[in-house]
Amino acid sequence: MKTTTSPLKIALFTGCLTGIALVCAAPESSAQPAPPPPAPTRSPDAPGTPPLTPVGAEPGLNPPVGAGGNFLIGPVYVRAPEMTAAEGVPKGRVRQFTMRSADSRFYPGITKVPPGGRPDYMPPDLTQVAIYPRAYTRTVTVYVPAQYVPGAPAPLLVTQDGPDPSLPVVLDNLIARHRVPPLVAVMIQNGGGDAQGSERGLEYDTMSGRYAEFVEQEVLPRVESNYGVTLTRDPDGRAAMGGSSGGVAAFTMAWYHPELYHRVVTYSGTYVNQASPRDPATPHGAWDYHEHLIPESERKPIRLWLEVGDRDNYNPNTLRDGMHDWVAANNRMAIVLQAKGYHYQYVFALHAGHTDRNVKAQTLPEALEWVWQGYRGPDRA
């Protein structure tokens, strides 16, 4: 006789494999909830917004690379020249390898999509999310600069939701002009899905050091062995970057493991109540960063560049918790970072949506240059 396993039992079993405790229930219905209305435009002088310094009316202007604080850019954006390959600039090499969930001790693979369900399935009740085992493969894209000296410990940039085809071009140009060190970039694709109950949500939105530990123990050793590079263990020579939940994952890597990462870049960071599974120690997910964790903790050695758009995500969803406004969350991050004396640069972008491509095309080179300010590695002695 054929036996079956309930979603709840599978969820609990998967939780044991990943070292987390999950509270799950079977979905009540396979019906899809109505999509949220378009995000409203949030004013740069609305209550709760830190005072912003306009960079100027001329299109394409960014905040000064040497300045910290809160800045207003837009509404017209100009693609930075560093985003285009330049003649005569040494080109780094780009390679890829694949990782299988079956080989991971950290993330053997989950999904919230019921068997036979649609890939974009969203549970109608986000407080009760059933999960199911799901195998995946992820691609890891590695950029090694032309200036890399074999055997020398290279600075490191880890990015989420990779690969980003523009990043090697930007790095070629910045490294050649000595605006960033000759760093190795490791672009890690997520394990699939999005938000509560997904593999991507588990990796990026969970409030713990687990994702950084996965990168350290399962990704970076393969980068070093596959491509003959040595990566620095100095946290001041390591940066993490991402957008949306990938952005909050980058910050989480540095927050829970400051001995590994000191530099962070986030676009439209998901500093909202998105964590799944929930942790009683941080019941509001990444909203807890600006609500409690940063204000109530000693300042950590983190240098942070962060951006949000005035039309960024606003998703009240079924939780109705008041903690799913990306603009409010990033505003609050800037306020608490300033109050605690962090080195940060906050960019509020007009006429810009979630992880806005035009904003990134204008700001990415200077964001990377800003976050690497003060680096004094062997190559810059």
JOGI-V46457 format. One record per pair of residues at least 6 apart in sequence whose C-alpha atoms are under 7 Angstrom apart, sorted by the first residue. I is the first residue (numbers start at 1). GAP is how many residues later the second one is. Records with the same first field share a line. If there is no record, write none. Layout:
# JOGI-V46457
I=GAP / GAP
This chain:
# JOGI-V46457
7=19 / 123 / 124 / 125
8=16 / 17 / 18 / 122
10=122 / 123
11=11 / 13 / 119 / 120 / 121
12=10
14=119
15=6 / 7
18=88 / 89
22=255
24=104 / 105 / 106
25=103 / 104 / 105
26=103 / 104
27=96 / 102 / 103
32=89 / 90
33=91
36=279
39=272 / 273 / 274 / 275
40=271
41=269 / 270
42=268 / 269
43=267
48=283
49=282
50=281 / 285
51=19
52=18 / 19 / 20
53=17 / 18 / 19
54=17 / 18 / 19
55=6 / 7 / 8 / 16 / 17 / 18
59=15 / 17 / 18 / 19
60=16 / 17 / 18 / 302
62=11 / 301
63=8
65=301 / 305
66=304
68=275 / 276 / 277
69=275 / 276 / 277
70=275 / 276 / 277
71=275 / 276 / 277
72=275 / 276 / 277
73=274 / 275 / 276 / 277
74=275 / 276 / 277
75=275 / 276
77=281 / 282 / 285
78=284
79=282 / 283
80=281 / 282
82=88 / 91 / 283
83=83 / 86 / 87 / 278
84=85
85=84
89=83 / 84 / 87
90=56 / 82
91=54 / 55 / 81
92=51 / 52 / 53 / 54 / 80
93=50 / 51 / 52
94=47 / 48 / 49 / 50
95=46 / 47 / 48
96=43 / 44 / 45 / 46
97=42 / 43 / 44
98=39 / 40 / 41 / 42
99=38 / 39 / 40
100=36 / 37 / 38
101=6 / 7 / 8 / 34 / 35 / 36
102=6 / 33
106=108
108=27
109=24 / 25 / 26 / 27 / 90
110=21 / 22 / 23 / 24 / 88 / 89
111=20 / 21 / 22 / 23 / 86 / 87 / 88
112=17 / 18 / 19 / 20 / 85 / 86
113=6 / 8
123=6
125=193
126=192 / 193
129=68
131=66
136=55
137=54
138=51 / 52 / 53
139=49 / 50
140=46 / 47 / 48 / 49
141=21 / 22 / 45 / 46 / 47
142=43 / 44 / 45
143=25 / 41 / 42 / 43
144=40 / 41
145=37 / 38 / 39
147=35
148=34
150=79
151=78 / 79
152=78
153=77 / 78 / 79
154=29 / 30 / 76 / 77 / 78
155=26 / 27 / 28 / 29 / 76 / 77 / 82 / 83
156=27 / 28 / 29 / 75 / 76 / 81 / 82 / 83
157=26 / 27 / 28 / 29 / 81 / 82 / 83
158=27 / 28 / 29 / 81 / 82 / 83
159=27 / 28 / 29 / 81 / 82 / 83
160=27 / 28 / 29 / 30 / 81 / 82 / 86
161=27 / 28 / 29 / 85
162=25 / 26 / 27
163=24 / 25 / 26
170=195
174=6
175=6 / 7
179=190
180=189 / 192
190=10
191=8 / 9
192=6 / 7 / 8
193=6 / 7
194=6 / 7
195=6 / 79
196=78 / 79 / 80
197=79
201=75
202=74
203=8
204=41 / 42 / 44 / 45
205=40 / 43 / 44 / 69 / 70 / 71
206=69 / 70
207=68 / 78 / 79
208=48
209=43 / 44 / 47 / 48
212=41
224=6
235=24 / 25 / 26 / 27
236=25 / 26 / 139
237=138 / 140
238=23 / 24 / 25
239=22 / 23 / 24 / 25
240=10 / 23 / 24 / 25
241=6 / 9 / 23 / 24 / 25
242=8 / 23 / 24 / 25
243=23 / 24 / 25 / 26 / 112
244=23 / 24 / 25 / 26 / 111
245=24 / 25
247=19 / 20 / 22 / 23
248=21 / 22 / 23
250=14
251=13
253=8
254=6 / 7 / 8 / 48
258=43
262=39 / 40 / 41
263=39 / 40 / 41 / 108
264=39 / 40 / 41 / 107
265=39 / 40 / 41
266=39 / 40 / 41
267=39 / 40 / 41 / 88
268=39 / 40 / 58 / 86 / 87
270=56
271=15 / 16 / 55 / 58 / 59
272=13 / 14 / 15 / 51 / 52 / 54 / 57
273=11 / 12 / 13 / 14 / 50 / 51
274=11 / 12
275=10 / 11
282=6
287=36 / 42
290=42 / 43 / 46
294=42
295=41 / 45
299=41
303=39 / 40 / 41 / 68
304=39 / 40 / 41 / 67
305=39 / 40 / 41 / 62 / 66
306=39 / 40 / 41
307=39 / 40 / 41
308=19 / 22 / 39 / 40 / 41
309=39 / 40 / 41 / 42 / 43 / 44 / 45
310=17 / 39 / 40 / 41 / 42 / 43
311=40 / 41 / 42
312=14 / 15 / 40 / 41 / 42
313=12 / 13 / 41
314=10 / 11 / 12
315=9 / 10
316=6 / 8
334=12
